[in-house]
Amino acid sequence: MEPFVFVGGKGGVGKTTVSCAYGVKCANAGVDTLVVSTDPAHSVSDVFDQQFGDVPESVAGVDNLDALEIDPEEEVTAHLDDIRRRLSDQVSAAMVNEINQQLEMAHQTPGAYESALFDRFVDVMRNSDPYDRVVFDTAPTGSTLRLLALPEFMEGWVNRLMHKREQSIDLFEKAAIGNAEPRRVMDGDPVLERLQERKEFFEYAGGALRNDAAFFLVLNPDTLSLNETERAIADLEGEDLGVRGLVANKLAPSPDEDENGRGARYLRDRVETERERVERVRETFDPPLVAEIEFRTREVQGDLLEDVAGELDVEVRAEPPTFV
Amino acid sequence: MTLADRIESYRATLEEWLRGLYHGMITHPAYEKIEKEAEDAEDAFLLACFPDAFGIPSPVSYYTAELLPYIEDEFEAWERRLWDRDSYMERKGQQYHF
């Protein structure tokens, strides 16, 4: 299967549990695996009961498994600081203030978080050399979908920007009379250079997502979750990113036959409705249901994680990335 | 000074004047027009880079912010032109010499 696996779904359905379980499953099979959390809630640390940070660290007690937590806020700040540093090298003191305002505004737009996350995502995919498999525990559906649609949109936009820039430089060169120095020169224009870099970056991102990534959606057996999953499948397909499988999580366990107390009757009812919903998923949703995971009585950690890993019917063997 | 010399210097002066007139009436306005067109193209570029400067939120400004260190001149000129320009019609009208 593809080396990059994205686990998505509505908030609270158990994306982190499923991604960690899948990570453990791969690692146990001897595949060098990295689990990347992009959820600001940072629950990967909770699952493994170990603090993770910005650089991959090996998970205690599990061989071949590393984890990494991306903090979007830190990424945004790092991006801002990097530009500021170059700003003070290049720009005269009088203009620094003016430009600083623009800079800060750009980093406070609602999209900045997502862009920063996306940058880091792609960075991890590009430098995934030491690992055979990278599992991304993504943020809830809506923002993830926008994130994954970003490359196509941005590629078009960057192309447009480059075209406009070339046009204006070309005119400036033509406007230089005789031996006068033109105001802008096409050769070695730093703006075009930057834009070209970005263009390549988005091209890589789009290609890697389309060719080397598999998407799984986690759902709970309730109507809300099912509806959202249906929409997410359609949206991802619209982006040309097929969903490889669905994971039903938090299914109610059925009581023993001879039990007939109030709790048992409730559970039996519950199991019945959930069975219908799971049936609906199996029959009307396109991607296959790859796992049905029962509700646990306590947090999924340690040996419980291994249990859940065993229930995932997903291939572990990783192919090397094809799109470089 | 011979007649030939006088004719020669007269021709030189005339040529200089003609070149000056040609430059002032034809060449320079034409180049100026191109330059203004270039400025307009640059304005369009900057607007596409920083739409949120006009209150239009856009996911691109996070990325185009990376260009800021390199477009000091453009940015300054852009702001100046924006303050300066009364209307698009007027700006375009200035580019015509009758």
Chai-1 contact restraints between the chains, C-beta under 6 A:
chainA,res_idxA,chainB,res_idxB,connection_type,confidence,min_distance_angstrom,max_distance_angstrom,comment,restraint_id
A,I83,B,A65,contact,1.0,0.0,6.0,A-B,restraint_1
A,I83,B,E66,contact,1.0,0.0,6.0,A-B,restraint_2
A,R86,B,P69,contact,1.0,0.0,6.0,A-B,restraint_3
A,L87,B,P69,contact,1.0,0.0,6.0,A-B,restraint_4
A,Q90,B,P69,contact,1.0,0.0,6.0,A-B,restraint_5
A,V91,B,E72,contact,1.0,0.0,6.0,A-B,restraint_6
A,M95,B,E72,contact,1.0,0.0,6.0,A-B,restraint_7
A,I99,B,L68,contact,1.0,0.0,6.0,A-B,restraint_8
A,L103,B,A65,contact,1.0,0.0,6.0,A-B,restraint_9
A,L103,B,L68,contact,1.0,0.0,6.0,A-B,restraint_10
A,A106,B,S61,contact,1.0,0.0,6.0,A-B,restraint_11
A,A106,B,Y62,contact,1.0,0.0,6.0,A-B,restraint_12
A,A106,B,A65,contact,1.0,0.0,6.0,A-B,restraint_13
A,T109,B,P57,contact,1.0,0.0,6.0,A-B,restraint_14
A,G111,B,P59,contact,1.0,0.0,6.0,A-B,restraint_15
A,A112,B,Y62,contact,1.0,0.0,6.0,A-B,restraint_16
A,S115,B,Y62,contact,1.0,0.0,6.0,A-B,restraint_17
A,W157,B,V60,contact,1.0,0.0,6.0,A-B,restraint_18
A,L161,B,A48,contact,1.0,0.0,6.0,A-B,restraint_19
A,K164,B,A44,contact,1.0,0.0,6.0,A-B,restraint_20
A,K164,B,F45,contact,1.0,0.0,6.0,A-B,restraint_21
A,R165,B,F45,contact,1.0,0.0,6.0,A-B,restraint_22
A,Q167,B,A41,contact,1.0,0.0,6.0,A-B,restraint_23
A,S168,B,A38,contact,1.0,0.0,6.0,A-B,restraint_24
A,S168,B,A41,contact,1.0,0.0,6.0,A-B,restraint_25
A,S168,B,E42,contact,1.0,0.0,6.0,A-B,restraint_26
A,S168,B,F45,contact,1.0,0.0,6.0,A-B,restraint_27
A,L171,B,I34,contact,1.0,0.0,6.0,A-B,restraint_28
A,L171,B,E37,contact,1.0,0.0,6.0,A-B,restraint_29
A,L171,B,A38,contact,1.0,0.0,6.0,A-B,restraint_30
A,L171,B,A41,contact,1.0,0.0,6.0,A-B,restraint_31
A,F172,B,A38,contact,1.0,0.0,6.0,A-B,restraint_32
A,K174,B,I34,contact,1.0,0.0,6.0,A-B,restraint_33
A,A175,B,Y31,contact,1.0,0.0,6.0,A-B,restraint_34
A,A175,B,I34,contact,1.0,0.0,6.0,A-B,restraint_35
A,A175,B,E35,contact,1.0,0.0,6.0,A-B,restraint_36
A,A175,B,A38,contact,1.0,0.0,6.0,A-B,restraint_37
A,I177,B,Y31,contact,1.0,0.0,6.0,A-B,restraint_38
A,P190,B,Y70,contact,1.0,0.0,6.0,A-B,restraint_39
A,V191,B,L67,contact,1.0,0.0,6.0,A-B,restraint_40
A,V191,B,Y70,contact,1.0,0.0,6.0,A-B,restraint_41
A,R194,B,E66,contact,1.0,0.0,6.0,A-B,restraint_42
A,R194,B,L67,contact,1.0,0.0,6.0,A-B,restraint_43
A,R198,B,Y63,contact,1.0,0.0,6.0,A-B,restraint_44
